[in-house]
Amino acid sequence: MQITDLKDFLDAKVLQYNQPGFIANDPVSIPHQYKLKQDIEIAAFFAAILAWGQRKTIINKCNELFSRMDNQPYQFILNHSDSDLKALLGFKHRTFNDTDLLYFVEFLKQHYQKFLSLEDAFLPIKSEFNFAYLDIEADNEEFTFSSSACMQNKLIKQNLTIEAALNHFRQYFFSLPDFPRRTIKHISSPLQKSTCKRLNMFLRWMVRKDNCGVDFGIWHNIDTSILICPCDVHVDRVARNLGLINRKQTDWQTAVQLTNKLKEFDVADPVKYDFALFGIGVEEKF
């Protein structure tokens, strides 16, 4: 298939799947239940983190989680008491359990006490590290900073990369004292050579702006053009069959390679093709 033909094919599939009918059966339906920006962020973050397995199960587990928060996640995060946390005990989805959940809640509480948006957690100029974290090493993973702890005085939007944002976010996320070591596996970063599928999907939801009604576009400091395509098993399979990926392994560089190829079709919004690749793989069993 020629490049122009492939672009036309994928553009048509984007139009087919990037529309409200896509929402109901996808984890993105969870944040669409909310109107407040912070509720949307929190719901989307958990929906993305829990997004492995069957989509129906993911949606059910997310609904269960937020029902435990009285369907007011932002208010619960900020104002919960120790006794309120008992409502979270026993929650489990695959390897994510209540120990992980309680740390997630504590991190979000600490963050939202300082910032109005979760976007700031991905901006190295905004969020701060706990320097005790510098010596952390767990699960044979060595943690290093992707940028200086002495940040520049001003964040220059066009110089931000998603790789730097994701590396920073993981380090910032685990900067609270006494974080559970088991929870480390639930937040990936390029430093671990992960595709970071869940976080890239979360960023797509928050950053992309269009009039199609699926992605929210409520964050403004990260440019759509630098987003990295979420590379799950369906996207990976379809992209390889279409000749968009030729790396043997599936890792961070594979996601970058795929995104760079998609930029040949739309340099300003390459990750819109996630709709096409995922839809072809899941809905059409390509």
ROFIPA-41697 format. One record per residue (C-alpha): residue number from 1; z, x, y. Coordinates in steps of 0.001 Angstrom, whole numbers. Each point is the difference from the previous one (the first is absolute). Example, Ala and Ser with C-alpha at 12.3 -4.5 7.8 and 13.67 -1.06 7.14 Angstrom:
<atom><lumti>1</lumti><pz>7800</pz><px>12300</px><py>-4500</py></atom>
<atom><lumti>2</lumti><pz>-660</pz><px>1370</px><py>3440</py></atom>
***
This chain:
<atom><lumti>1</lumti><pz>0</pz><px>0</px><py>0</py></atom>
<atom><lumti>2</lumti><pz>-985</pz><px>1406</px><py>3405</py></atom>
<atom><lumti>3</lumti><pz>2652</pz><px>481</px><py>2688</py></atom>
<atom><lumti>4</lumti><pz>-1419</pz><px>-2815</px><py>2130</py></atom>
<atom><lumti>5</lumti><pz>-110</pz><px>-2325</px><py>-2996</py></atom>
<atom><lumti>6</lumti><pz>3550</pz><px>931</px><py>-1006</py></atom>
<atom><lumti>7</lumti><pz>1244</pz><px>-551</px><py>3545</py></atom>
<atom><lumti>8</lumti><pz>-1662</pz><px>-3418</px><py>131</py></atom>
<atom><lumti>9</lumti><pz>1493</pz><px>-882</px><py>-3377</py></atom>
<atom><lumti>10</lumti><pz>3521</pz><px>1075</px><py>987</py></atom>
<atom><lumti>11</lumti><pz>-242</pz><px>-1640</px><py>3429</py></atom>
<atom><lumti>12</lumti><pz>-839</pz><px>-3279</px><py>-1719</py></atom>
<atom><lumti>13</lumti><pz>2982</pz><px>379</px><py>-2318</py></atom>
<atom><lumti>14</lumti><pz>2308</pz><px>721</px><py>2946</py></atom>
<atom><lumti>15</lumti><pz>-1092</pz><px>-3287</px><py>1571</py></atom>
<atom><lumti>16</lumti><pz>554</pz><px>-1750</px><py>-3320</py></atom>
<atom><lumti>17</lumti><pz>3565</pz><px>1218</px><py>-539</py></atom>
<atom><lumti>18</lumti><pz>1338</pz><px>707</px><py>3497</py></atom>
<atom><lumti>19</lumti><pz>766</pz><px>-3655</px><py>717</py></atom>
<atom><lumti>20</lumti><pz>3004</pz><px>-2353</px><py>-301</py></atom>
<atom><lumti>21</lumti><pz>-908</pz><px>-1075</px><py>-3528</py></atom>
<atom><lumti>22</lumti><pz>901</pz><px>3521</px><py>-1150</py></atom>
<atom><lumti>23</lumti><pz>3616</pz><px>-338</px><py>1174</py></atom>
<atom><lumti>24</lumti><pz>1538</pz><px>-2498</px><py>-2425</py></atom>
<atom><lumti>25</lumti><pz>-319</pz><px>2129</px><py>-3141</py></atom>
<atom><lumti>26</lumti><pz>801</pz><px>3343</px><py>1619</py></atom>
<atom><lumti>27</lumti><pz>3318</pz><px>1643</px><py>1020</py></atom>
<atom><lumti>28</lumti><pz>-1181</pz><px>-191</px><py>3624</py></atom>
<atom><lumti>29</lumti><pz>938</pz><px>-3682</px><py>-252</py></atom>
<atom><lumti>30</lumti><pz>3672</pz><px>1016</px><py>250</py></atom>
<atom><lumti>31</lumti><pz>-23</pz><px>1265</px><py>3612</py></atom>
<atom><lumti>32</lumti><pz>-2276</pz><px>-2918</px><py>911</py></atom>
<atom><lumti>33</lumti><pz>3015</pz><px>-2253</px><py>-551</py></atom>
<atom><lumti>34</lumti><pz>1600</pz><px>1382</px><py>3179</py></atom>
<atom><lumti>35</lumti><pz>-676</pz><px>-75</px><py>3742</py></atom>
<atom><lumti>36</lumti><pz>2492</pz><px>2490</px><py>1487</py></atom>
<atom><lumti>37</lumti><pz>-1453</pz><px>3513</px><py>169</py></atom>
<atom><lumti>38</lumti><pz>2993</pz><px>1644</px><py>-1667</py></atom>
<atom><lumti>39</lumti><pz>42</pz><px>-2596</px><py>-2786</py></atom>
<atom><lumti>40</lumti><pz>-3691</pz><px>678</px><py>-604</py></atom>
<atom><lumti>41</lumti><pz>598</pz><px>3764</px><py>-122</py></atom>
<atom><lumti>42</lumti><pz>2924</pz><px>-233</px><py>-2415</py></atom>
<atom><lumti>43</lumti><pz>-1705</pz><px>-2549</px><py>-2248</py></atom>
<atom><lumti>44</lumti><pz>-3202</pz><px>2051</px><py>-58</py></atom>
<atom><lumti>45</lumti><pz>1890</pz><px>3223</px><py>-708</py></atom>
<atom><lumti>46</lumti><pz>1811</pz><px>-1437</px><py>-3017</py></atom>
<atom><lumti>47</lumti><pz>-3130</pz><px>-1794</px><py>-1213</py></atom>
<atom><lumti>48</lumti><pz>-1887</pz><px>3285</px><py>75</py></atom>
<atom><lumti>49</lumti><pz>2776</pz><px>2018</px><py>-1642</py></atom>
<atom><lumti>50</lumti><pz>329</pz><px>-2564</px><py>-2803</py></atom>
<atom><lumti>51</lumti><pz>-3771</pz><px>-296</px><py>-451</py></atom>
<atom><lumti>52</lumti><pz>-507</pz><px>1161</px><py>-3511</py></atom>
<atom><lumti>53</lumti><pz>-669</pz><px>-2184</px><py>-2998</py></atom>
<atom><lumti>54</lumti><pz>-1489</pz><px>-3479</px><py>29</py></atom>
<atom><lumti>55</lumti><pz>-484</pz><px>-1454</px><py>3474</py></atom>
<atom><lumti>56</lumti><pz>1629</pz><px>-3300</px><py>-978</py></atom>
<atom><lumti>57</lumti><pz>3131</pz><px>1843</px><py>-1154</py></atom>
<atom><lumti>58</lumti><pz>78</pz><px>2108</px><py>3172</py></atom>
<atom><lumti>59</lumti><pz>-156</pz><px>-3112</px><py>2173</py></atom>
<atom><lumti>60</lumti><pz>2727</pz><px>-1727</px><py>-2029</py></atom>
<atom><lumti>61</lumti><pz>2312</pz><px>3015</px><py>210</py></atom>
<atom><lumti>62</lumti><pz>-534</pz><px>303</px><py>3759</py></atom>
<atom><lumti>63</lumti><pz>777</pz><px>-3679</px><py>463</py></atom>
<atom><lumti>64</lumti><pz>3149</pz><px>475</px><py>-2066</py></atom>
<atom><lumti>65</lumti><pz>1028</pz><px>2987</px><py>2109</py></atom>
<atom><lumti>66</lumti><pz>-384</pz><px>-1759</px><py>3329</py></atom>
<atom><lumti>67</lumti><pz>1701</pz><px>-3137</px><py>-1252</py></atom>
<atom><lumti>68</lumti><pz>3018</pz><px>2270</px><py>-598</py></atom>
<atom><lumti>69</lumti><pz>-251</pz><px>828</px><py>3719</py></atom>
<atom><lumti>70</lumti><pz>-174</pz><px>-3693</px><py>946</py></atom>
<atom><lumti>71</lumti><pz>-3659</pz><px>583</px><py>901</py></atom>
<atom><lumti>72</lumti><pz>1077</pz><px>1762</px><py>3192</py></atom>
<atom><lumti>73</lumti><pz>-499</pz><px>3655</px><py>-919</py></atom>
<atom><lumti>74</lumti><pz>370</pz><px>1452</px><py>3504</py></atom>
<atom><lumti>75</lumti><pz>3235</pz><px>-1883</px><py>706</py></atom>
<atom><lumti>76</lumti><pz>1321</pz><px>909</px><py>-3431</py></atom>
<atom><lumti>77</lumti><pz>-866</pz><px>3675</px><py>459</py></atom>
<atom><lumti>78</lumti><pz>1690</pz><px>229</px><py>3396</py></atom>
<atom><lumti>79</lumti><pz>3010</pz><px>-2260</px><py>-433</py></atom>
<atom><lumti>80</lumti><pz>979</pz><px>-33</px><py>-3666</py></atom>
<atom><lumti>81</lumti><pz>3586</pz><px>587</px><py>-1013</py></atom>
<atom><lumti>82</lumti><pz>1116</pz><px>1831</px><py>-3125</py></atom>
<atom><lumti>83</lumti><pz>575</pz><px>-3353</px><py>-1682</py></atom>
<atom><lumti>84</lumti><pz>-3553</pz><px>-1096</px><py>884</py></atom>
<atom><lumti>85</lumti><pz>-1332</pz><px>2959</px><py>-1978</py></atom>
<atom><lumti>86</lumti><pz>1354</pz><px>-1558</px><py>-3188</py></atom>
<atom><lumti>87</lumti><pz>-2954</pz><px>-2391</px><py>160</py></atom>
<atom><lumti>88</lumti><pz>-2295</pz><px>2966</px><py>-668</py></atom>
<atom><lumti>89</lumti><pz>1784</pz><px>1176</px><py>-3133</py></atom>
<atom><lumti>90</lumti><pz>-1980</pz><px>-453</px><py>-3173</py></atom>
<atom><lumti>91</lumti><pz>-3404</pz><px>82</px><py>1673</py></atom>
<atom><lumti>92</lumti><pz>-2542</pz><px>1907</px><py>-2064</py></atom>
<atom><lumti>93</lumti><pz>-3744</pz><px>469</px><py>-146</py></atom>
<atom><lumti>94</lumti><pz>-1190</pz><px>2519</px><py>-2548</py></atom>
<atom><lumti>95</lumti><pz>1794</pz><px>3260</px><py>902</py></atom>
<atom><lumti>96</lumti><pz>1114</pz><px>-1235</px><py>3440</py></atom>
<atom><lumti>97</lumti><pz>3582</pz><px>-1258</px><py>-264</py></atom>
<atom><lumti>98</lumti><pz>2927</pz><px>-1019</px><py>2183</py></atom>
<atom><lumti>99</lumti><pz>1075</pz><px>3619</px><py>571</py></atom>
<atom><lumti>100</lumti><pz>-3394</pz><px>680</px><py>1550</py></atom>
<atom><lumti>101</lumti><pz>97</pz><px>-3289</px><py>1886</py></atom>
<atom><lumti>102</lumti><pz>3388</pz><px>669</px><py>1579</py></atom>
<atom><lumti>103</lumti><pz>-1213</pz><px>3368</px><py>1287</py></atom>
<atom><lumti>104</lumti><pz>-3192</pz><px>-1574</px><py>1375</py></atom>
<atom><lumti>105</lumti><pz>2121</pz><px>-2568</px><py>1835</py></atom>
<atom><lumti>106</lumti><pz>2284</pz><px>2674</px><py>1426</py></atom>
<atom><lumti>107</lumti><pz>-2935</pz><px>2098</px><py>1180</py></atom>
<atom><lumti>108</lumti><pz>-1620</pz><px>-3004</px><py>1662</py></atom>
<atom><lumti>109</lumti><pz>3279</pz><px>-937</px><py>1675</py></atom>
<atom><lumti>110</lumti><pz>432</pz><px>3521</px><py>1387</py></atom>
<atom><lumti>111</lumti><pz>-3601</pz><px>64</px><py>1174</py></atom>
<atom><lumti>112</lumti><pz>-30</pz><px>-3426</px><py>1672</py></atom>
<atom><lumti>113</lumti><pz>3233</pz><px>800</px><py>1813</py></atom>
<atom><lumti>114</lumti><pz>-1985</pz><px>2658</px><py>1868</py></atom>
<atom><lumti>115</lumti><pz>-3549</pz><px>-1367</px><py>59</py></atom>
<atom><lumti>116</lumti><pz>-1658</pz><px>-3383</px><py>418</py></atom>
<atom><lumti>117</lumti><pz>-2794</pz><px>713</px><py>-2469</py></atom>
<atom><lumti>118</lumti><pz>-383</pz><px>1676</px><py>-3376</py></atom>
<atom><lumti>119</lumti><pz>-3102</pz><px>1655</px><py>1434</py></atom>
<atom><lumti>120</lumti><pz>2256</pz><px>2559</px><py>1671</py></atom>
<atom><lumti>121</lumti><pz>1062</pz><px>1252</px><py>-3440</py></atom>
<atom><lumti>122</lumti><pz>-3540</pz><px>1307</px><py>-512</py></atom>
<atom><lumti>123</lumti><pz>-201</pz><px>1755</px><py>3382</py></atom>
<atom><lumti>124</lumti><pz>1529</pz><px>3500</px><py>-132</py></atom>
<atom><lumti>125</lumti><pz>713</pz><px>15</px><py>3731</py></atom>
<atom><lumti>126</lumti><pz>2180</pz><px>-3112</px><py>-294</py></atom>
<atom><lumti>127</lumti><pz>2203</pz><px>186</px><py>-3093</py></atom>
<atom><lumti>128</lumti><pz>2517</pz><px>2729</px><py>-655</py></atom>
<atom><lumti>129</lumti><pz>1020</pz><px>1971</px><py>-3057</py></atom>
<atom><lumti>130</lumti><pz>3387</pz><px>635</px><py>-1492</py></atom>
<atom><lumti>131</lumti><pz>-119</pz><px>3791</px><py>-240</py></atom>
<atom><lumti>132</lumti><pz>2164</pz><px>22</px><py>-3117</py></atom>
<atom><lumti>133</lumti><pz>-3153</pz><px>-1221</px><py>-1694</py></atom>
<atom><lumti>134</lumti><pz>-1638</pz><px>3396</px><py>407</py></atom>
<atom><lumti>135</lumti><pz>1697</pz><px>1294</px><py>-3136</py></atom>
<atom><lumti>136</lumti><pz>-815</pz><px>-2978</px><py>-2217</py></atom>
<atom><lumti>137</lumti><pz>-1899</pz><px>656</px><py>-3197</py></atom>
<atom><lumti>138</lumti><pz>-224</pz><px>-2649</px><py>-2691</py></atom>
<atom><lumti>139</lumti><pz>-2055</pz><px>-773</px><py>-3080</py></atom>
<atom><lumti>140</lumti><pz>-1634</pz><px>3439</px><py>275</py></atom>
<atom><lumti>141</lumti><pz>-1467</pz><px>-1011</px><py>3362</py></atom>
<atom><lumti>142</lumti><pz>424</pz><px>2273</px><py>2988</py></atom>
<atom><lumti>143</lumti><pz>208</pz><px>-1749</px><py>3338</py></atom>
<atom><lumti>144</lumti><pz>-1439</pz><px>1708</px><py>3036</py></atom>
<atom><lumti>145</lumti><pz>-663</pz><px>-1166</px><py>3512</py></atom>
<atom><lumti>146</lumti><pz>-3591</pz><px>-789</px><py>885</py></atom>
<atom><lumti>147</lumti><pz>767</pz><px>511</px><py>3692</py></atom>
<atom><lumti>148</lumti><pz>2556</pz><px>1795</px><py>2092</py></atom>
<atom><lumti>149</lumti><pz>3461</pz><px>-1524</px><py>315</py></atom>
<atom><lumti>150</lumti><pz>-275</pz><px>785</px><py>3702</py></atom>
<atom><lumti>151</lumti><pz>-2603</pz><px>-2602</px><py>801</py></atom>
<atom><lumti>152</lumti><pz>-2382</pz><px>-23</px><py>2914</py></atom>
<atom><lumti>153</lumti><pz>1068</pz><px>-2019</px><py>2998</py></atom>
<atom><lumti>154</lumti><pz>-2911</pz><px>-2366</px><py>-326</py></atom>
<atom><lumti>155</lumti><pz>-1793</pz><px>-1442</px><py>-2989</py></atom>
<atom><lumti>156</lumti><pz>-3754</pz><px>329</px><py>412</py></atom>
<atom><lumti>157</lumti><pz>-1451</pz><px>-2887</px><py>-1942</py></atom>
<atom><lumti>158</lumti><pz>-3281</pz><px>1645</px><py>-849</py></atom>
<atom><lumti>159</lumti><pz>1766</pz><px>3047</px><py>-1506</py></atom>
<atom><lumti>160</lumti><pz>2034</pz><px>-2045</px><py>-2481</py></atom>
<atom><lumti>161</lumti><pz>-1179</pz><px>94</px><py>-3602</py></atom>
<atom><lumti>162</lumti><pz>1035</pz><px>-2350</px><py>-2786</py></atom>
<atom><lumti>163</lumti><pz>943</pz><px>3000</px><py>-2125</py></atom>
<atom><lumti>164</lumti><pz>2469</pz><px>1147</px><py>2654</py></atom>
<atom><lumti>165</lumti><pz>1267</pz><px>-3551</px><py>516</py></atom>
<atom><lumti>166</lumti><pz>659</pz><px>-545</px><py>-3712</py></atom>
<atom><lumti>167</lumti><pz>1629</pz><px>3400</px><py>-515</py></atom>
<atom><lumti>168</lumti><pz>2217</pz><px>-633</px><py>2993</py></atom>
<atom><lumti>169</lumti><pz>899</pz><px>-3515</px><py>-1130</py></atom>
<atom><lumti>170</lumti><pz>1197</pz><px>1161</px><py>-3419</py></atom>
<atom><lumti>171</lumti><pz>2158</pz><px>2709</px><py>1519</py></atom>
<atom><lumti>172</lumti><pz>1389</pz><px>-2386</px><py>2587</py></atom>
<atom><lumti>173</lumti><pz>585</pz><px>-2731</px><py>-2592</py></atom>
<atom><lumti>174</lumti><pz>2243</pz><px>2270</px><py>-2064</py></atom>
<atom><lumti>175</lumti><pz>1840</pz><px>1528</px><py>2947</py></atom>
<atom><lumti>176</lumti><pz>3090</pz><px>-2185</px><py>-442</py></atom>
<atom><lumti>177</lumti><pz>2928</pz><px>1735</px><py>-1724</py></atom>
<atom><lumti>178</lumti><pz>612</pz><px>-639</px><py>-3695</py></atom>
<atom><lumti>179</lumti><pz>-3297</pz><px>-1739</px><py>-723</py></atom>
<atom><lumti>180</lumti><pz>-460</pz><px>-842</px><py>-3706</py></atom>
<atom><lumti>181</lumti><pz>-2099</pz><px>2691</px><py>-1611</py></atom>
<atom><lumti>182</lumti><pz>-1579</pz><px>-2588</px><py>-2282</py></atom>
<atom><lumti>183</lumti><pz>-1471</pz><px>-1755</px><py>3047</py></atom>
<atom><lumti>184</lumti><pz>-2176</pz><px>2977</px><py>967</py></atom>
<atom><lumti>185</lumti><pz>-2746</pz><px>-1097</px><py>-2390</py></atom>
<atom><lumti>186</lumti><pz>-576</pz><px>-3234</px><py>1910</py></atom>
<atom><lumti>187</lumti><pz>-1237</pz><px>1672</px><py>3208</py></atom>
<atom><lumti>188</lumti><pz>-2974</pz><px>2274</px><py>-519</py></atom>
<atom><lumti>189</lumti><pz>-1713</pz><px>2447</px><py>2327</py></atom>
<atom><lumti>190</lumti><pz>-3012</pz><px>2319</px><py>8</py></atom>
<atom><lumti>191</lumti><pz>2374</pz><px>2937</px><py>-556</py></atom>
<atom><lumti>192</lumti><pz>453</pz><px>-1309</px><py>-3534</py></atom>
<atom><lumti>193</lumti><pz>-3802</pz><px>-319</px><py>-324</py></atom>
<atom><lumti>194</lumti><pz>405</pz><px>-3768</px><py>-402</py></atom>
<atom><lumti>195</lumti><pz>-2756</pz><px>-2375</px><py>1086</py></atom>
<atom><lumti>196</lumti><pz>2767</pz><px>-1857</px><py>1899</py></atom>
<atom><lumti>197</lumti><pz>-1723</pz><px>-3249</px><py>-917</py></atom>
<atom><lumti>198</lumti><pz>2871</pz><px>-2300</px><py>943</py></atom>
<atom><lumti>199</lumti><pz>743</pz><px>1578</px><py>3365</py></atom>
<atom><lumti>200</lumti><pz>-3694</pz><px>221</px><py>882</py></atom>
<atom><lumti>201</lumti><pz>-309</pz><px>-3695</px><py>-807</py></atom>
<atom><lumti>202</lumti><pz>3025</pz><px>-736</px><py>2193</py></atom>
<atom><lumti>203</lumti><pz>-1539</pz><px>1990</px><py>2858</py></atom>
<atom><lumti>204</lumti><pz>-3269</pz><px>-1884</px><py>-404</py></atom>
<atom><lumti>205</lumti><pz>1814</pz><px>-3315</px><py>320</py></atom>
<atom><lumti>206</lumti><pz>1879</pz><px>1108</px><py>3116</py></atom>
<atom><lumti>207</lumti><pz>-2737</pz><px>1928</px><py>1826</py></atom>
<atom><lumti>208</lumti><pz>-3398</pz><px>-1620</px><py>-647</py></atom>
<atom><lumti>209</lumti><pz>-1062</pz><px>-2487</px><py>2665</py></atom>
<atom><lumti>210</lumti><pz>-2711</pz><px>-2593</px><py>-542</py></atom>
<atom><lumti>211</lumti><pz>-324</pz><px>-3753</px><py>205</py></atom>
<atom><lumti>212</lumti><pz>-97</pz><px>-634</px><py>-3742</py></atom>
<atom><lumti>213</lumti><pz>3642</pz><px>-937</px><py>-457</py></atom>
<atom><lumti>214</lumti><pz>1042</pz><px>2345</px><py>-2821</py></atom>
<atom><lumti>215</lumti><pz>1176</pz><px>3232</px><py>1657</py></atom>
<atom><lumti>216</lumti><pz>2473</pz><px>-362</px><py>2859</py></atom>
<atom><lumti>217</lumti><pz>-926</pz><px>2731</px><py>2505</py></atom>
<atom><lumti>218</lumti><pz>3465</pz><px>-49</px><py>1614</py></atom>
<atom><lumti>219</lumti><pz>365</pz><px>3784</px><py>305</py></atom>
<atom><lumti>220</lumti><pz>-1696</pz><px>1807</px><py>2870</py></atom>
<atom><lumti>221</lumti><pz>842</pz><px>3722</px><py>-243</py></atom>
<atom><lumti>222</lumti><pz>-2015</pz><px>695</px><py>-3144</py></atom>
<atom><lumti>223</lumti><pz>-3765</pz><px>-221</px><py>228</py></atom>
<atom><lumti>224</lumti><pz>-1897</pz><px>-1984</px><py>-2626</py></atom>
<atom><lumti>225</lumti><pz>-2546</pz><px>2813</px><py>-324</py></atom>
<atom><lumti>226</lumti><pz>2572</pz><px>2414</px><py>-1513</py></atom>
<atom><lumti>227</lumti><pz>1303</pz><px>-2347</px><py>-2704</py></atom>
<atom><lumti>228</lumti><pz>-439</pz><px>1097</px><py>-3620</py></atom>
<atom><lumti>229</lumti><pz>-1381</pz><px>-2441</px><py>-2551</py></atom>
<atom><lumti>230</lumti><pz>2612</pz><px>-1220</px><py>-2508</py></atom>
<atom><lumti>231</lumti><pz>-1178</pz><px>1436</px><py>-3294</py></atom>
<atom><lumti>232</lumti><pz>1380</pz><px>-2026</px><py>-2905</py></atom>
<atom><lumti>233</lumti><pz>-1465</pz><px>-144</px><py>-3517</py></atom>
<atom><lumti>234</lumti><pz>-2472</pz><px>-2763</px><py>917</py></atom>
<atom><lumti>235</lumti><pz>-1258</pz><px>1684</px><py>3179</py></atom>
<atom><lumti>236</lumti><pz>-170</pz><px>3349</px><py>-1776</py></atom>
<atom><lumti>237</lumti><pz>-2047</pz><px>-1427</px><py>-2891</py></atom>
<atom><lumti>238</lumti><pz>-2477</pz><px>-1847</px><py>2223</py></atom>
<atom><lumti>239</lumti><pz>-358</pz><px>2921</px><py>2415</py></atom>
<atom><lumti>240</lumti><pz>-811</pz><px>2374</px><py>-2870</py></atom>
<atom><lumti>241</lumti><pz>-2552</pz><px>-2408</px><py>-1445</py></atom>
<atom><lumti>242</lumti><pz>-1658</pz><px>-211</px><py>3418</py></atom>
<atom><lumti>243</lumti><pz>-39</pz><px>3786</px><py>410</py></atom>
<atom><lumti>244</lumti><pz>2497</pz><px>50</px><py>2881</py></atom>
<atom><lumti>245</lumti><pz>2437</pz><px>2289</px><py>-1862</py></atom>
<atom><lumti>246</lumti><pz>-819</pz><px>3023</px><py>-2140</py></atom>
<atom><lumti>247</lumti><pz>3411</pz><px>1695</px><py>-345</py></atom>
<atom><lumti>248</lumti><pz>1297</pz><px>50</px><py>-3565</py></atom>
<atom><lumti>249</lumti><pz>3596</pz><px>-786</px><py>935</py></atom>
<atom><lumti>250</lumti><pz>1334</pz><px>-2822</px><py>2118</py></atom>
<atom><lumti>251</lumti><pz>2278</pz><px>1399</px><py>2695</py></atom>
<atom><lumti>252</lumti><pz>348</pz><px>229</px><py>3786</py></atom>
<atom><lumti>253</lumti><pz>-3223</pz><px>1983</px><py>371</py></atom>
<atom><lumti>254</lumti><pz>-1808</pz><px>-2664</px><py>-2020</py></atom>
<atom><lumti>255</lumti><pz>1141</pz><px>-2661</px><py>2478</py></atom>
<atom><lumti>256</lumti><pz>-1141</pz><px>2254</px><py>2852</py></atom>
<atom><lumti>257</lumti><pz>-3372</pz><px>608</px><py>-1675</py></atom>
<atom><lumti>258</lumti><pz>-515</pz><px>-3722</px><py>-475</py></atom>
<atom><lumti>259</lumti><pz>942</pz><px>-749</px><py>3609</py></atom>
<atom><lumti>260</lumti><pz>-2316</pz><px>2695</px><py>1342</py></atom>
<atom><lumti>261</lumti><pz>-2839</pz><px>-1527</px><py>-2015</py></atom>
<atom><lumti>262</lumti><pz>828</pz><px>-3452</px><py>1367</py></atom>
<atom><lumti>263</lumti><pz>-132</pz><px>1441</px><py>3526</py></atom>
<atom><lumti>264</lumti><pz>-3735</pz><px>491</px><py>-554</py></atom>
<atom><lumti>265</lumti><pz>-201</pz><px>-3810</px><py>-18</py></atom>
<atom><lumti>266</lumti><pz>2487</pz><px>-679</px><py>2833</py></atom>
<atom><lumti>267</lumti><pz>1678</pz><px>2927</px><py>1734</py></atom>
<atom><lumti>268</lumti><pz>2237</pz><px>-2243</px><py>2106</py></atom>
<atom><lumti>269</lumti><pz>1313</pz><px>-2148</px><py>-2857</py></atom>
<atom><lumti>270</lumti><pz>-586</pz><px>1614</px><py>-3405</py></atom>
<atom><lumti>271</lumti><pz>2900</pz><px>-1735</px><py>-1773</py></atom>
<atom><lumti>272</lumti><pz>-1538</pz><px>-3447</px><py>461</py></atom>
<atom><lumti>273</lumti><pz>-1938</pz><px>912</px><py>-3138</py></atom>
<atom><lumti>274</lumti><pz>3268</pz><px>-200</px><py>-1919</py></atom>
<atom><lumti>275</lumti><pz>-667</pz><px>-3748</px><py>-47</py></atom>
<atom><lumti>276</lumti><pz>-3387</pz><px>575</px><py>-1612</py></atom>
<atom><lumti>277</lumti><pz>1060</pz><px>2584</px><py>-2584</py></atom>
<atom><lumti>278</lumti><pz>3174</pz><px>-1844</px><py>-991</py></atom>
<atom><lumti>279</lumti><pz>-1702</pz><px>-3379</px><py>-73</py></atom>
<atom><lumti>280</lumti><pz>-2855</pz><px>1261</px><py>-2143</py></atom>
<atom><lumti>281</lumti><pz>2458</pz><px>1636</px><py>-2390</py></atom>
<atom><lumti>282</lumti><pz>2553</pz><px>-2810</px><py>-341</py></atom>
<atom><lumti>283</lumti><pz>-1905</pz><px>-3197</px><py>642</py></atom>
<atom><lumti>284</lumti><pz>-3358</pz><px>999</px><py>-1450</py></atom>
<atom><lumti>285</lumti><pz>1293</pz><px>2392</px><py>-2715</py></atom>
<atom><lumti>286</lumti><pz>-2651</pz><px>2526</px><py>1072</py></atom>
***
